[in-house]
Amino acid sequence: MCEFISYVKKSNQLFYLTDDEIFSKEGREKLSGCQDNDFIGHGAIRKFFDIKGGKNHEVKDFWILDKLPKELADKIANFDSYWGKTFKRYFMNDDLRYIISNAPETWKSKAWEQLLAQNPANDDLEYIVCYSTKEYKAKASEQLLTQKPTNDDLSHIICYSVEEYKTKAWEQLLTQNPSNYDLEYIVYYSTEEYKAKASEQLLTQKPTNDDLSYIICYSVEEYKTKAWELLLTQNPSHNDLRNITLYSTKEYKKKARNLLKYKFFINLKSILKKIFTKKI
């Protein structure tokens, strides 16, 4: 898929589409069949100007004017005069969320206003919560909380948003019966406060050995201890213990190694006993 801004360079001449071409009578005829952000891509440019050969170019970070030929940079500096209609009609939600996550503030605001006008899906808002600045994490979280967020949506707010919305999302998550996986995700990715909250909840939900290993590896000390004590009653497998030796703190790495050694010698003793019993 081509990104804005796309252009074709041939024989030192630039070919690109602006509102004047896209929304003209000629544009409607020549670009018949184009959909969504097809209109901002190389295919539409070649179709409109009937170009063969040349080289396709695109600059996704189009707001960095130094990356553009001067002819295009001058037009981007006066963006609405050349692409105002195109922006409102043919920039898709994924185009807008890229701008919100990566562009300077003036572009972020412009893209955010447009995204809200296009009924952003939960996935669009979740992306912004994960990758944008604090201001837009908050805006996206606020909007997402009004759109029947799934447990996965709420988990992303808890892990990546600002504190006000972390709290709101946590309170809502507890009313939506978080699965062990939801809580495990928070233990792995969130701040210490929510690692502790998720660990406490997870310990009440018949945690598997894998759940307990996550707490031991990634939670706060109080819950590492509780999870370790519970894990010992659930006959941890070699794989459970190996994960702890790889990812936990020194204390629990050592405990897991010692238990692995113990299990190894017990197994070895059992094997040797069977061998000698058969010989006798």
BAFI-3210 file (N, C-alpha, C; in Angstrom, 3 decimals, decimal comma, padded with zeros to 6 digits):
// residues 280
n [1|2|3|4|5|6|7|8|9|10|11|12|13|14|15|16|17|18|19|20|21|22|23|24|25|26|27|28|29|30|31|32|33|34|35|36|37|38|39|40|41|42|43|44|45|46|47|48|49|50|51|52|53|54|55|56|57|58|59|60|61|62|63|64|65|66|67|68|69|70|71|72|73|74|75|76|77|78|79|80|81|82|83|84|85|86|87|88|89|90|91|92|93|94|95|96|97|98|99|100|101|102|103|104|105|106|107|108|109|110|111|112|113|114|115|116|117|118|119|120|121|122|123|124|125|126|127|128|129|130|131|132|133|134|135|136|137|138|139|140|141|142|143|144|145|146|147|148|149|150|151|152|153|154|155|156|157|158|159|160|161|162|163|164|165|166|167|168|169|170|171|172|173|174|175|176|177|178|179|180|181|182|183|184|185|186|187|188|189|190|191|192|193|194|195|196|197|198|199|200|201|202|203|204|205|206|207|208|209|210|211|212|213|214|215|216|217|218|219|220|221|222|223|224|225|226|227|228|229|230|231|232|233|234|235|236|237|238|239|240|241|242|243|244|245|246|247|248|249|250|251|252|253|254|255|256|257|258|259|260|261|262|263|264|265|266|267|268|269|270|271|272|273|274|275|276|277|278|279|280]
n.u [000,835|000,573|001,828|000,946|003,194|002,964|004,788|005,771|008,767|010,086|012,315|013,359|011,021|008,255|005,440|002,314|-000,668|-003,115|-005,822|-006,971|-006,632|-007,680|-010,372|-011,456|-013,403|-012,084|-010,475|-012,397|-013,224|-010,843|-009,861|-011,691|-012,854|-010,875|-010,368|-010,827|-007,713|-006,393|-006,340|-004,241|-001,971|000,707|-000,378|-002,746|-001,637|-000,100|-002,136|-003,738|-001,984|-001,112|001,409|004,325|007,112|009,745|010,275|008,945|008,215|007,910|007,133|006,599|006,759|005,845|005,739|008,260|009,961|012,431|012,885|011,616|011,198|011,655|009,445|007,263|007,550|006,987|004,272|003,241|003,662|001,567|-000,721|-003,609|-004,637|-003,963|-004,394|-006,556|-009,252|-008,713|-007,481|-009,616|-011,307|-009,918|-007,831|-007,213|-008,121|-005,808|-003,804|-004,171|-003,743|-001,045|000,045|-000,797|000,731|003,365|003,924|004,625|003,100|001,058|000,213|-000,577|-002,853|-004,546|-004,899|-006,077|-008,548|-009,737|-009,772|-011,607|-013,882|-014,277|-015,243|-013,510|-012,277|-012,044|-009,533|-008,047|-007,927|-006,688|-004,153|-003,188|-003,165|-001,069|001,179|001,403|001,829|001,546|-000,667|-002,333|-002,608|-004,240|-006,533|-007,318|-007,765|-009,889|-011,895|-011,980|-012,915|-015,592|-016,574|-017,519|-015,271|-013,181|-011,767|-009,136|-008,705|-008,929|-006,803|-004,651|-004,914|-004,392|-001,735|-000,371|-001,395|-002,125|-002,108|-004,695|-006,505|-005,614|-006,469|-009,282|-009,702|-008,814|-010,667|-012,958|-012,217|-012,195|-014,889|-015,541|-014,822|-011,889|-009,709|-007,244|-005,225|-005,545|-004,773|-002,208|-000,951|-000,955|000,643|003,048|003,546|002,863|002,985|004,521|002,518|000,180|001,037|001,138|-001,585|-002,761|-001,451|-002,337|-005,080|-004,891|-003,851|-006,082|-007,531|-007,344|-004,605|-002,493|000,576|002,082|000,985|001,774|004,518|004,881|004,236|006,304|008,481|008,010|006,540|006,025|007,957|006,506|004,445|005,841|006,942|004,616|003,624|005,668|005,613|003,099|003,481|005,251|003,556|002,233|003,616|005,877|006,918|009,862|010,110|008,686|010,398|012,763|012,061|011,890|014,541|015,634|014,370|013,715|014,432|017,650|017,371|015,178|015,954|018,057|016,689|015,042|016,962|018,155|015,994|015,578|017,949|017,555|015,245|016,345|018,235|016,528|015,028|017,096|017,903|015,622|015,640|018,047|017,451|015,454|016,950|018,840|017,107|015,963|018,218|018,737]
n.v [-001,190|002,212|005,237|008,501|011,125|010,377|010,191|010,347|010,249|011,258|011,712|014,014|015,306|015,856|013,979|014,056|013,915|016,329|017,979|019,364|017,732|015,234|015,711|016,761|016,807|015,342|013,813|012,239|010,660|009,384|008,166|006,351|003,583|003,561|003,329|004,426|005,057|004,625|006,792|008,380|007,166|005,625|004,211|005,572|008,015|007,301|006,379|008,651|010,477|008,914|007,508|005,780|003,925|005,724|006,523|005,395|007,204|007,755|009,540|008,985|010,382|013,076|015,624|016,389|018,525|018,700|016,259|016,216|017,016|020,425|021,565|020,035|020,356|023,070|023,085|021,379|022,964|024,635|023,078|022,591|023,955|022,416|019,706|019,526|018,578|015,953|014,947|014,852|013,079|010,808|009,960|007,262|005,545|004,250|005,732|008,173|007,541|006,957|009,477|010,758|009,398|009,981|012,509|016,132|018,407|020,107|018,676|016,301|017,134|017,897|015,463|013,971|015,241|014,670|011,875|011,341|012,193|010,182|007,953|006,207|002,897|000,522|-000,671|001,294|003,307|001,941|001,547|004,173|004,669|003,000|003,992|006,786|010,241|011,509|013,254|012,417|009,746|009,974|011,198|009,248|007,089|008,014|008,194|005,527|004,197|004,749|003,131|000,478|-001,165|-004,029|-006,625|-006,819|-004,299|-002,726|-003,717|-002,763|-000,012|000,077|-000,706|001,153|003,768|007,031|007,849|008,485|007,226|004,638|003,839|004,053|002,174|-000,162|-000,464|-000,923|-003,233|-005,169|-005,568|-007,005|-009,618|-010,460|-012,517|-015,071|-014,714|-011,992|-010,763|-011,747|-010,504|-007,846|-008,078|-008,544|-006,242|-003,798|-001,017|-001,020|-000,716|-001,693|-004,168|-005,384|-005,277|-006,831|-009,245|-009,955|-010,359|-012,407|-014,517|-015,394|-016,761|-019,520|-019,996|-021,153|-023,060|-021,676|-019,097|-018,471|-018,528|-016,265|-014,259|-014,627|-014,012|-011,367|-009,679|-007,728|-007,892|-008,896|-010,433|-012,166|-013,856|-015,043|-016,331|-018,130|-019,808|-020,981|-022,194|-024,251|-026,069|-027,068|-028,805|-027,940|-027,966|-028,969|-027,098|-024,888|-024,138|-023,644|-021,356|-019,503|-019,460|-018,148|-015,612|-014,334|-012,640|-012,601|-014,005|-015,756|-017,063|-018,557|-020,170|-021,624|-022,955|-024,563|-026,204|-027,457|-028,938|-030,627|-032,038|-033,278|-035,040|-036,647|-037,836|-039,149|-040,916|-042,475|-043,673|-045,124|-046,880|-048,434|-049,667|-051,210|-052,807|-054,392|-055,830|-057,381]
n.w [000,000|-000,861|000,609|001,872|001,486|-001,910|-004,940|-008,416|-010,159|-013,171|-015,750|-014,492|-013,837|-011,688|-010,689|-009,195|-007,202|-006,360|-004,607|-006,751|-009,000|-008,174|-007,470|-009,719|-012,807|-014,756|-013,081|-011,733|-013,831|-014,827|-012,535|-011,795|-010,032|-008,143|-004,609|-001,230|000,303|-002,089|-003,739|-002,993|-003,792|-005,798|-007,947|-008,649|-009,393|-011,652|-013,262|-013,654|-014,957|-016,985|-016,966|-017,862|-016,869|-015,121|-011,615|-008,568|-005,599|-002,069|000,891|004,013|006,412|005,862|006,875|007,486|005,914|004,695|003,604|001,224|-002,294|-003,305|-004,617|-003,731|-000,973|-000,615|-001,172|000,784|002,983|002,746|003,221|003,369|001,198|-000,927|-000,324|001,371|001,005|000,209|002,487|004,299|003,045|002,043|003,677|005,599|008,697|009,675|008,468|009,753|012,452|012,412|011,950|014,319|016,166|015,450|014,320|014,495|016,912|015,781|013,569|014,773|016,226|014,156|012,808|014,849|015,271|012,823|012,893|014,953|013,699|011,956|013,210|015,019|015,363|018,079|017,908|016,578|018,520|020,579|019,502|019,504|022,240|022,954|021,545|021,316|022,445|025,859|026,007|023,894|024,439|026,670|025,553|023,696|025,397|026,964|025,002|024,173|026,441|026,318|024,375|024,680|025,693|025,262|027,362|026,557|025,398|027,718|029,199|027,712|028,131|030,883|030,899|029,291|029,259|030,755|034,285|035,375|033,634|033,670|036,211|035,939|033,926|035,165|037,250|035,728|034,374|036,387|036,726|034,544|034,603|034,410|032,556|033,297|031,464|030,752|033,150|033,437|031,303|032,200|034,463|033,200|031,575|032,830|035,240|038,551|040,497|039,236|038,440|040,927|041,703|039,676|040,089|042,662|042,145|040,260|041,737|043,046|041,218|040,557|039,565|036,934|036,629|034,778|034,970|037,566|037,260|035,675|037,519|039,370|037,788|036,885|038,587|041,625|044,692|046,970|045,849|044,247|046,164|047,283|045,017|044,443|046,680|046,308|043,844|044,506|045,674|043,540|042,001|040,125|036,728|034,803|032,776|033,782|035,862|034,471|032,996|035,060|035,926|033,797|033,591|036,012|039,180|040,905|043,330|042,923|040,646|041,667|043,531|041,791|040,242|042,184|042,847|040,431|040,253|042,430|041,601|039,400|040,553|042,067|040,039|038,740|040,725|040,890|038,360|038,447|040,494|039,316|037,330|038,776|040,239|038,246|037,439|039,662]
ca.u [000,000|001,325|001,572|001,069|002,944|003,555|004,973|006,557|009,756|010,485|013,009|013,453|009,709|007,495|004,016|001,602|-002,064|-003,649|-007,287|-007,378|-006,719|-008,511|-011,791|-011,875|-014,182|-011,106|-010,081|-013,475|-013,244|-009,612|-009,600|-012,827|-012,407|-010,021|-011,105|-010,136|-006,465|-005,836|-006,226|-002,996|-000,880|001,365|-001,261|-003,631|-000,810|000,234|-003,381|-004,189|-001,063|-000,750|002,876|005,030|008,496|009,936|010,526|008,011|008,760|006,945|007,708|005,526|006,898|005,798|005,866|009,692|010,026|013,747|012,882|010,816|011,602|011,177|008,113|006,291|007,696|006,258|002,825|002,929|003,626|000,224|-001,339|-005,062|-004,953|-003,674|-004,866|-007,563|-010,357|-008,166|-007,251|-010,891|-012,016|-009,171|-006,891|-007,883|-007,812|-004,426|-002,984|-004,317|-003,117|000,406|000,346|-000,983|001,820|004,720|004,107|004,624|001,826|000,007|-000,296|-001,287|-004,175|-005,321|-005,247|-006,978|-009,882|-010,270|-010,028|-012,859|-014,976|-014,359|-015,656|-012,383|-012,529|-011,272|-008,144|-007,398|-007,668|-005,714|-002,853|-002,771|-002,844|000,231|002,330|001,409|002,258|000,629|-001,913|-003,200|-002,942|-005,392|-007,702|-007,740|-008,293|-011,215|-012,820|-012,071|-013,738|-017,015|-016,890|-017,617|-013,943|-012,973|-010,731|-007,854|-008,615|-008,692|-005,442|-003,725|-004,977|-003,707|-000,291|000,303|-001,988|-001,756|-002,601|-006,144|-007,247|-005,242|-007,359|-010,636|-009,715|-008,677|-011,962|-013,893|-011,762|-012,612|-016,317|-015,698|-014,240|-010,635|-009,170|-005,866|-004,369|-005,620|-003,991|-000,819|-000,480|-000,702|001,828|004,238|003,800|002,425|003,790|004,546|001,217|-000,792|001,585|000,710|-003,038|-003,063|-000,943|-003,250|-006,288|-004,548|-003,663|-007,395|-008,246|-006,786|-003,533|-001,697|002,001|002,560|000,578|002,628|005,868|004,858|004,304|007,652|009,449|007,779|005,768|006,752|008,516|005,492|003,684|006,795|007,041|003,366|003,511|006,648|005,105|002,002|004,040|005,843|002,479|001,617|004,558|006,361|007,634|011,190|009,952|008,328|011,589|013,726|011,637|012,248|016,002|015,984|013,753|013,386|015,515|018,694|016,876|014,312|016,782|018,793|015,727|014,601|018,089|018,306|014,902|015,860|018,988|016,929|014,378|017,221|018,799|015,432|014,753|018,240|017,826|014,532|016,090|019,061|016,765|014,797|017,982|019,398|016,034|015,853|019,402|018,577]
ca.v [000,000|003,460|006,173|009,920|011,631|009,585|010,888|009,648|011,121|010,779|012,745|015,213|015,909|015,236|013,761|013,771|014,348|017,202|018,087|019,854|016,601|014,141|016,063|017,334|015,916|014,429|012,881|011,273|009,723|008,599|007,424|005,470|002,281|003,758|003,350|004,797|005,787|004,431|008,092|009,054|006,260|005,675|003,687|006,649|009,014|006,778|006,278|009,989|011,109|007,910|007,433|004,499|004,179|006,609|005,872|005,717|007,710|008,125|010,047|008,819|011,501|014,185|016,896|016,727|019,105|018,466|014,978|016,370|017,992|021,760|021,781|019,426|020,968|024,351|022,804|020,824|024,113|025,218|021,771|022,574|024,479|021,401|018,367|019,607|017,664|014,594|014,575|014,534|012,015|009,618|009,479|006,229|005,596|003,871|006,890|009,194|007,146|007,094|010,892|011,046|008,770|010,322|013,853|017,253|018,647|020,662|017,586|015,370|017,693|017,849|014,064|013,512|015,775|013,929|010,493|011,315|012,378|008,954|006,851|005,287|001,592|000,301|-000,947|002,572|003,993|001,134|001,847|005,491|004,497|002,338|004,568|008,240|011,044|011,458|013,969|011,637|008,534|010,323|011,415|007,964|006,274|008,540|007,779|004,064|003,769|004,948|002,305|-000,915|-001,766|-005,423|-006,773|-006,534|-002,839|-002,208|-004,095|-001,845|001,267|-000,107|-000,846|002,177|005,104|007,874|007,260|008,663|006,252|003,326|003,553|003,819|000,915|-001,263|-000,620|-001,539|-004,594|-006,068|-005,862|-007,762|-010,953|-010,606|-013,873|-015,176|-014,128|-010,531|-010,375|-012,091|-009,439|-006,664|-008,397|-008,471|-004,973|-002,571|-000,434|-001,832|-000,666|-002,570|-005,525|-005,895|-005,488|-007,967|-010,455|-010,285|-010,917|-013,657|-015,567|-015,867|-017,313|-020,827|-019,759|-022,282|-022,886|-020,628|-017,825|-018,242|-018,213|-014,861|-013,423|-014,763|-013,357|-009,980|-008,877|-007,117|-008,920|-009,524|-011,434|-013,192|-014,809|-015,798|-017,186|-019,200|-020,760|-021,718|-023,022|-025,445|-027,026|-027,487|-029,668|-027,226|-028,759|-028,470|-025,901|-023,793|-023,729|-023,067|-019,978|-018,667|-019,274|-017,238|-014,292|-013,738|-011,999|-013,530|-014,869|-016,824|-017,849|-019,498|-021,134|-022,504|-023,834|-025,572|-027,167|-028,249|-029,911|-031,610|-032,894|-034,080|-036,133|-037,546|-038,623|-040,032|-041,963|-043,370|-044,442|-046,085|-047,914|-049,359|-050,463|-052,207|-053,727|-055,337|-056,711|-058,330]
ca.w [000,000|-000,935|001,692|001,577|000,161|-002,980|-006,208|-009,428|-010,782|-014,497|-016,538|-013,649|-013,633|-010,608|-010,918|-007,950|-007,250|-005,327|-004,687|-008,075|-009,921|-007,647|-007,425|-010,996|-013,684|-015,348|-012,033|-011,507|-014,954|-014,915|-011,292|-011,523|-009,517|-006,966|-003,348|000,004|000,085|-003,432|-004,392|-002,625|-004,122|-007,107|-008,986|-009,087|-010,087|-012,980|-014,011|-014,030|-015,901|-017,999|-016,907|-017,924|-016,474|-013,984|-010,316|-007,484|-004,337|-001,040|002,140|004,985|007,350|004,904|007,580|007,503|004,580|004,103|002,898|000,010|-003,300|-002,933|-005,184|-002,831|000,353|-000,641|-001,138|002,115|003,898|002,579|003,016|003,145|-000,130|-001,940|000,036|002,430|000,706|000,192|003,883|004,935|002,337|001,651|004,690|006,377|010,130|009,955|008,084|010,782|013,718|012,235|012,158|015,747|016,926|015,028|013,764|015,450|017,579|014,925|012,728|015,658|016,514|012,916|012,550|015,905|014,975|011,690|013,312|015,709|012,737|011,155|014,086|015,201|015,981|019,302|017,539|016,285|019,784|021,323|018,900|019,981|023,664|023,071|020,841|021,182|023,584|027,002|025,714|023,015|025,196|027,513|024,696|023,132|026,495|027,312|023,947|024,172|027,582|025,990|023,210|025,098|025,548|025,651|028,383|025,919|025,323|029,067|029,583|027,055|028,850|032,168|030,705|028,493|029,306|031,895|035,533|035,555|032,837|034,184|037,342|035,422|033,172|036,122|037,925|034,784|034,069|037,465|036,566|033,302|034,809|033,675|032,472|033,765|030,436|030,908|034,317|033,128|030,421|033,029|035,272|032,346|030,899|033,487|036,311|039,767|041,178|038,577|038,540|042,229|041,671|038,805|040,747|043,763|041,541|039,576|042,744|043,512|040,069|040,226|038,599|036,454|036,881|033,884|035,594|038,735|036,769|035,254|038,725|039,931|036,907|036,487|039,527|042,737|045,575|047,825|045,107|043,830|047,275|047,363|043,843|044,578|047,679|045,693|042,770|045,095|045,991|042,283|041,269|038,944|035,727|034,467|031,943|034,688|036,600|033,522|032,713|036,208|035,917|032,697|033,568|037,308|039,918|041,347|044,412|042,422|039,731|042,498|044,068|040,707|039,889|043,236|042,735|039,225|040,622|043,312|040,780|038,551|041,338|042,409|038,827|038,511|041,743|040,501|037,191|038,884|041,298|038,374|036,645|039,686|040,598|037,129|037,455|040,764]
c.u [000,874|000,901|001,598|002,369|003,682|003,716|005,819|007,509|010,198|011,084|013,030|012,130|008,972|006,027|003,372|000,196|-002,380|-005,174|-007,743|-007,530|-007,744|-009,998|-012,292|-012,726|-013,265|-010,665|-011,139|-013,522|-012,023|-009,387|-010,794|-012,309|-011,467|-010,890|-010,203|-008,826|-005,719|-005,533|-004,921|-001,776|-000,351|000,458|-002,162|-002,851|-000,513|-001,013|-003,824|-003,306|-000,617|000,774|003,329|006,491|008,555|010,109|009,520|008,763|007,612|007,696|006,591|005,549|006,925|005,944|007,333|010,039|011,371|013,825|012,232|011,505|010,971|009,759|007,029|006,345|006,921|004,754|002,412|002,833|002,289|-000,760|-002,815|-005,450|-004,798|-004,268|-005,938|-008,713|-009,890|-007,969|-008,547|-011,594|-011,221|-008,034|-007,648|-007,442|-006,360|-003,451|-002,990|-003,629|-001,597|000,826|000,261|000,183|003,187|004,960|004,240|003,198|000,734|-000,604|-001,058|-002,720|-005,087|-005,812|-006,226|-008,407|-010,534|-010,617|-011,347|-014,073|-015,223|-014,701|-014,542|-012,811|-011,708|-009,801|-007,377|-007,001|-006,631|-004,299|-002,321|-002,395|-001,437|001,389|002,399|001,942|001,195|-000,711|-002,863|-003,476|-004,203|-006,651|-008,239|-008,336|-009,699|-012,257|-013,050|-012,973|-015,234|-017,494|-016,912|-016,274|-013,926|-011,946|-009,352|-007,653|-008,257|-007,281|-004,413|-003,744|-004,199|-002,193|000,361|-000,262|-001,474|-002,553|-004,110|-006,922|-006,834|-006,208|-008,773|-010,724|-009,617|-010,010|-012,976|-013,513|-012,242|-014,092|-016,581|-015,012|-012,957|-010,152|-007,762|-004,908|-004,366|-004,696|-002,505|-000,182|-000,112|000,522|003,101|004,563|003,572|003,418|003,677|003,191|000,241|-000,274|001,101|-000,791|-003,393|-002,598|-001,879|-004,525|-006,007|-004,400|-004,980|-008,135|-007,658|-005,667|-002,834|-000,239|002,595|002,203|001,515|004,055|005,951|004,964|005,722|008,676|009,261|007,038|006,660|007,031|007,460|004,779|004,577|006,851|005,786|003,231|004,477|006,153|003,976|002,514|004,616|004,788|001,856|002,572|005,063|007,145|009,036|011,095|009,571|009,583|012,645|013,359|012,022|013,752|016,436|015,540|013,522|014,595|016,500|018,180|016,083|014,995|017,503|017,871|015,305|015,719|018,260|017,219|015,075|016,905|018,399|016,071|015,215|017,759|017,723|015,102|015,871|018,218|016,758|014,936|017,082|018,431|016,096|015,803|018,498|018,362|015,872|017,005|019,271|017,505]
c.v [001,245|004,403|007,600|010,416|010,760|010,461|010,025|010,653|010,495|011,941|014,084|015,966|015,141|015,119|013,370|014,331|015,265|017,209|018,480|018,708|015,571|014,459|016,746|016,333|014,881|013,371|011,829|010,230|008,804|007,721|006,569|004,096|002,396|003,833|003,807|005,519|005,351|005,779|008,808|008,221|006,392|005,194|004,767|007,718|008,555|006,706|007,651|010,579|010,157|007,783|005,986|004,788|005,168|005,814|006,354|006,200|007,902|008,571|010,023|009,946|012,805|015,540|017,304|017,234|018,879|017,152|015,079|017,251|019,343|022,025|021,218|020,051|022,282|024,126|022,228|021,950|024,839|024,065|021,842|023,086|023,414|020,030|018,382|018,642|016,206|014,080|014,124|013,339|010,710|009,219|008,501|006,308|005,224|004,970|007,930|008,801|007,160|008,538|011,237|010,509|009,364|011,774|014,916|017,595|019,166|019,587|016,559|015,850|017,593|016,427|013,535|013,981|014,994|012,498|010,393|011,481|011,115|007,731|005,831|003,990|001,477|000,041|000,331|003,275|003,254|001,406|003,171|005,427|003,921|003,210|006,095|008,927|011,008|012,118|013,098|010,248|008,790|010,480|010,089|007,063|006,703|008,095|006,275|003,553|003,953|003,970|000,807|-001,637|-003,220|-005,463|-006,466|-005,022|-002,251|-002,532|-003,162|-000,461|001,165|-000,126|000,395|003,591|005,894|007,430|007,358|007,555|004,824|002,904|003,232|002,476|-000,283|-001,528|-001,299|-002,977|-005,583|-006,410|-006,756|-009,126|-011,156|-012,051|-013,884|-014,550|-012,605|-010,068|-010,644|-010,999|-008,188|-006,881|-008,188|-007,035|-003,715|-002,068|-001,295|-001,862|-001,668|-003,990|-006,165|-006,198|-006,718|-009,273|-010,914|-010,931|-012,288|-014,810|-016,112|-016,664|-018,647|-020,715|-021,058|-022,053|-021,790|-019,250|-017,485|-017,894|-016,765|-013,933|-013,445|-014,003|-011,848|-009,110|-008,271|-008,188|-009,648|-010,662|-012,489|-014,291|-015,678|-016,775|-018,367|-020,265|-021,607|-022,648|-024,328|-026,501|-027,619|-028,264|-028,995|-028,137|-028,191|-027,174|-024,683|-023,232|-023,115|-021,616|-019,031|-018,429|-018,288|-015,803|-013,637|-013,049|-013,055|-014,515|-016,045|-017,648|-018,952|-020,584|-022,132|-023,456|-024,943|-026,640|-028,041|-029,323|-031,016|-032,593|-033,803|-035,282|-037,131|-038,450|-039,613|-041,206|-042,987|-044,263|-045,521|-047,232|-048,935|-050,251|-051,570|-053,238|-054,794|-056,321|-057,775|-059,354]
c.w [000,000|000,185|001,152|002,217|-000,855|-004,221|-007,133|-010,050|-012,095|-015,281|-015,797|-013,495|-012,554|-011,000|-009,586|-008,086|-006,080|-005,457|-006,099|-009,070|-009,444|-007,756|-008,702|-011,773|-014,319|-014,341|-011,791|-012,620|-014,938|-013,685|-010,876|-011,102|-008,340|-005,715|-002,215|-000,315|-001,171|-004,071|-004,050|-002,998|-005,535|-008,233|-009,542|-009,854|-011,511|-013,865|-014,519|-015,127|-017,020|-018,115|-017,041|-017,634|-015,324|-012,696|-009,281|-006,240|-003,355|000,202|003,172|006,024|006,557|005,562|007,742|006,108|003,899|003,343|001,514|-001,014|-002,982|-003,433|-004,279|-001,442|000,432|-000,544|000,218|003,142|003,822|002,322|002,625|001,765|-001,215|-001,622|001,127|002,218|000,762|001,614|004,542|004,302|002,244|002,588|005,578|007,848|010,426|009,529|009,197|012,083|013,612|012,476|013,646|016,567|016,633|014,630|014,861|015,883|016,644|014,038|013,561|015,892|015,301|012,646|013,591|015,649|013,832|012,075|014,066|014,797|011,921|012,004|014,284|015,868|017,259|018,996|017,228|017,577|020,622|020,817|019,434|021,463|023,821|022,596|020,814|022,434|024,685|026,691|024,904|023,580|026,021|026,664|024,157|024,204|026,872|026,288|023,979|025,297|027,335|024,921|023,543|024,956|025,992|026,780|027,818|025,787|026,690|029,546|028,955|027,712|030,157|031,989|030,105|028,609|030,504|033,117|035,696|034,834|033,165|035,291|036,860|034,703|034,117|036,816|037,005|034,477|035,129|037,386|035,358|033,372|034,017|033,690|033,060|032,761|030,528|032,029|034,101|032,264|031,223|033,916|034,455|031,922|031,734|034,534|037,566|040,470|040,559|038,430|039,841|042,230|040,838|039,431|041,858|043,220|040,930|040,575|043,275|042,436|039,597|039,202|038,199|036,843|036,004|034,435|036,754|038,312|036,309|036,460|039,295|039,094|036,815|037,501|040,607|043,797|046,406|047,096|044,475|044,901|047,364|046,199|043,933|045,554|047,092|044,595|043,328|045,434|044,734|041,384|039,991|038,012|035,518|033,668|032,781|035,360|035,683|033,183|033,838|036,244|034,830|032,951|034,925|037,939|040,419|042,390|043,856|041,331|040,528|043,054|042,994|040,297|040,923|043,156|041,498|039,525|041,483|042,512|039,888|039,328|041,772|041,222|038,551|039,491|041,385|039,335|037,605|039,696|040,405|037,689|037,542|040,130|039,510|037,134|038,542|040,426]
res [m|c|e|f|i|s|y|v|k|k|s|n|q|l|f|y|l|t|d|d|e|i|f|s|k|e|g|r|e|k|l|s|g|c|q|d|n|d|f|i|g|h|g|a|i|r|k|f|f|d|i|k|g|g|k|n|h|e|v|k|d|f|w|i|l|d|k|l|p|k|e|l|a|d|k|i|a|n|f|d|s|y|w|g|k|t|f|k|r|y|f|m|n|d|d|l|r|y|i|i|s|n|a|p|e|t|w|k|s|k|a|w|e|q|l|l|a|q|n|p|a|n|d|d|l|e|y|i|v|c|y|s|t|k|e|y|k|a|k|a|s|e|q|l|l|t|q|k|p|t|n|d|d|l|s|h|i|i|c|y|s|v|e|e|y|k|t|k|a|w|e|q|l|l|t|q|n|p|s|n|y|d|l|e|y|i|v|y|y|s|t|e|e|y|k|a|k|a|s|e|q|l|l|t|q|k|p|t|n|d|d|l|s|y|i|i|c|y|s|v|e|e|y|k|t|k|a|w|e|l|l|l|t|q|n|p|s|h|n|d|l|r|n|i|t|l|y|s|t|k|e|y|k|k|k|a|r|n|l|l|k|y|k|f|f|i|n|l|k|s|i|l|k|k|i|f|t|k|k|i]
***
